């Protein structure tokens, strides 16, 4: 399993259902879970990206 904080519930619809089933996961269940937390996931992902950008930019010209 990989970490994809940028993936919204809508993005998951394009994921490979067969591959997920092969890992014992259900795409419909994953989408339903993502829909329940989508606003929080979006905010947290933006915070993660912003913090990463701040870290990168703080080293520019150092």
C-alpha positions as CSV (number, residue, x, y, z in Angstrom):
1,X,0.0,0.0,0.0
2,X,1.3,3.4,-0.9
3,X,0.7,6.8,0.8
4,X,-1.4,9.0,-1.5
5,X,-2.6,12.1,0.5
6,X,-3.4,13.8,-2.8
7,X,-6.0,11.2,-3.8
8,X,-9.6,12.3,-3.3
9,X,-12.6,10.0,-3.2
10,X,-13.3,11.0,-6.8
11,X,-9.7,10.0,-7.8
12,X,-10.1,6.6,-6.3
13,X,-12.8,5.7,-8.9
14,X,-10.0,5.5,-11.5
15,X,-7.9,3.0,-9.4
16,X,-7.5,-0.6,-10.4
17,X,-10.3,-2.5,-8.6
18,X,-8.8,-5.9,-9.5
19,X,-5.4,-5.0,-8.1
20,X,-7.1,-3.8,-4.9
21,X,-9.1,-7.0,-4.6
22,X,-5.8,-8.9,-5.0
23,X,-4.6,-7.1,-1.9
24,X,-7.8,-8.0,0.0
25,X,-9.3,-4.5,-0.4
26,X,-12.6,-3.4,-1.8
27,X,-12.6,-0.3,-4.1
28,X,-16.3,0.6,-3.2
29,X,-15.4,0.4,0.5
30,X,-12.3,2.5,0.0
31,X,-14.3,5.1,-1.9
32,X,-17.0,5.2,0.7
33,X,-14.4,5.6,3.5
34,X,-12.7,8.4,1.5
35,X,-16.0,10.2,0.9
36,X,-16.6,10.3,4.7
37,X,-13.2,12.0,5.3
38,X,-12.8,13.9,2.0
39,X,-12.9,17.5,3.4
40,X,-10.5,16.6,6.2
41,X,-8.2,14.8,3.8
42,X,-8.1,17.7,1.4
43,X,-7.3,20.2,4.2
44,X,-4.6,17.8,5.7
45,X,-3.1,17.2,2.2
46,X,-2.9,20.9,1.5
47,X,-1.2,21.5,4.9
48,X,1.3,18.7,4.1
49,X,2.2,20.2,0.7
50,X,2.4,23.7,2.2
51,X,4.7,22.5,4.9
52,X,6.9,20.7,2.4
53,X,7.1,23.7,0.1
54,X,8.0,25.9,3.1
55,X,10.8,23.5,4.0
56,X,12.1,23.4,0.4
57,X,11.9,27.2,0.0
58,X,13.7,27.8,3.4
59,X,16.8,26.1,1.9
60,X,16.8,28.1,-1.3
61,X,19.9,30.2,-1.5
62,X,21.3,28.6,1.7
